Amino acid sequence: MPQPNDLSLKYPAIVYKSPQADMGYDIADYKAIDPIYGTLEDVDELIEELGKRGMKLMMDLVVNHTSDQHDWFLESASSLDNSKRDWYIWKKPKRDASGSPIPPNNWAQILGDANSAWTYDKKTDEYYLSLFTPNQPDLNWVNPAVRAAVHDVMDFWLARGVCGYRMDVINLISKVQTFPDAEPVNGPDVKYHPGWKYYVNGPRLHEWLQAMNKEVLSKHGAITVGEMPGVSDIDEVLRSVGSNSHELNMIFIFDIVNIDNEAGKVKMSLGSWNVKDLRRILNKWQRAMIERDGWNSVFVENHDNPRSVSRYTDDSDKYREYGAKLLSLMQTTLSGTLYVYQGEELGMRNVPEHWDPDVDYKDIEAVNFWKKSKALYGNDPEKLAFARKVLHRKARDNARTPVQWNSGPNAGFCPEGVKPWMRVIEDYKEINAEVQQSMDRKSGMSVWQFWQRGLAHRKEHRDVFVYGDFQLVGPDSQEVFAYIRTGETGGTWLVVLNFTGRDIQWEIPSDTKIDAWMAGNYTDGKPTQNTSGSVPLKPWEGVLGKCS
């Protein structure tokens, strides 16, 4: 277990008892640990040992839906008059011309948009809402008994000593109760369409979050971060994270991880972007929280997205380390609470292009996407090849490969002879924690060591980089993202990031006075660039300067 200053604390993988239809996000018992991970006593020990090191444990809370193997759902599905029938969202079917049942509306499944979000139960002749997969029925939050049961689960873990929660898709819990059809955005010949309009930040979301805060969270002083896809309106976000909202501390805003989506399309698509888009997104949220007294989460990577070094920079052998360090320099100098995903601190990259979609990809979203692509484009090699490109670039599997601890069998993730849930990326002998932690800094700073230094600097100058002011610098460039951070006692700092694979020149604005460059991703010491006039920047180079 690392010491507190070595790495930032990450919330654990989802570890509750689960059939693993969606890698644990289908929970069968909220108060039990799945045997593949351990026991409740192991969690108690983890909390205790973390406490000895000045650290705390956040848990992942998934309460939009459960597993279809949860006792609640098994009771609910047992009969029309069961006392837990209305713990889930059941609807009578529509009928086609032949009298066969069809779904109550045209909402698409989130993790497989070729399928309906409704699952038919032949026994009771009704459909239940299952937005993500048929194995994950949505809870009916309109029922106060459901809300009370969720609060009980939260109290259970907070009483054991967890410090708070990352709340999975928490903004989907309130649905428009008329359940209208979605607009046919996928085309007139497609059966199912995204129903986001009718369940993202629904009509009673804020009522229920405020009640959760009042009845549970505030009593424990718990920290919260809500995963909230589909919302990008500043006013709406601040209803949840404003200092007087009494809902959540912060949320994961998806703008940064939707940057390469094709406009108007779902996640599994490829759109173009440049640093202007990155600059616009980060400026929007940095300024919004400063000006309106909210709070940001800072992240570019998580278990639902591809590796950041592959997505935003160049993960080739030549530039991977520079790209990973560039992203570290950016994140450690932005305001908010920083979340570093497992392997990000090593610069782990996407799975190789040659991996077989039919064999090596395990995630349900990837499996459904590839199944749909083969059905649509089986006779069109060009379109199928592009679908494979999308899969490689965007699949969640990219972030779910075993963490690369050392150069031994299975990258040290599990013993030799034990088969991990998916392949280890072949570069593990060069990219692993053991190598990076033991690297002699005389021969260069590893990505891990760069993160370590950046986190220490962020902590030392927290009034600047965590709580300070943020202002863009220079023109709206397609090459450089530059900004000034200012603190009450820590002074003024300039961050300049070259988000291209080219050598460029960046003109220092005449009103920006740099005393010295203090850090950069091309040197272990202080960069030697000019402090006035034009600054040469290598591909994917970032520099940090102290200003007058």
Secondary structure as UniProt FT lines:
FT   TURN            4..6
FT   STRAND          16..17
FT   TURN            21..24
FT   STRAND          29..33
FT   TURN            35..37
FT   HELIX           40..52
FT   TURN            53..54
FT   STRAND          58..61
FT   TURN            68..69
FT   HELIX           71..76
FT   TURN            77..78
FT   TURN            80..81
FT   TURN            83..84
FT   HELIX           85..87
FT   STRAND          90..91
FT   STRAND          94..95
FT   TURN            97..98
FT   STRAND          101..102
FT   STRAND          107..109
FT   TURN            110..111
FT   STRAND          112..116
FT   STRAND          118..121
FT   TURN            122..125
FT   STRAND          126..129
FT   TURN            134..135
FT   STRAND          138..139
FT   TURN            141..142
FT   HELIX           144..160
FT   STRAND          164..167
FT   TURN            168..169
FT   HELIX           170..172
FT   TURN            177..178
FT   TURN            185..186
FT   TURN            188..189
FT   HELIX           196..198
FT   TURN            199..201
FT   TURN            203..204
FT   HELIX           205..212
FT   HELIX           213..217
FT   HELIX           218..220
FT   STRAND          223..227
FT   TURN            229..230
FT   HELIX           234..241
FT   TURN            243..244
FT   STRAND          250..252
FT   HELIX           254..257
FT   TURN            259..260
FT   TURN            263..264
FT   HELIX           275..292
FT   STRAND          297..298
FT   TURN            303..304
FT   HELIX           308..312
FT   TURN            317..319
FT   HELIX           320..331
FT   TURN            332..333
FT   STRAND          337..338
FT   TURN            342..343
FT   HELIX           344..346
FT   TURN            353..354
FT   TURN            357..360
FT   HELIX           364..377
FT   TURN            378..379
FT   HELIX           381..394
FT   HELIX           396..399
FT   HELIX           409..412
FT   TURN            416..417
FT   HELIX           426..429
FT   HELIX           433..437
FT   HELIX           441..443
FT   HELIX           447..460
FT   HELIX           462..465
FT   TURN            466..467
FT   STRAND          469..472
FT   STRAND          480..487
FT   TURN            488..490
FT   STRAND          491..498
FT   STRAND          504..507
FT   TURN            510..511
FT   STRAND          514..520
FT   STRAND          534..537
FT   TURN            539..540
FT   STRAND          542..547
//
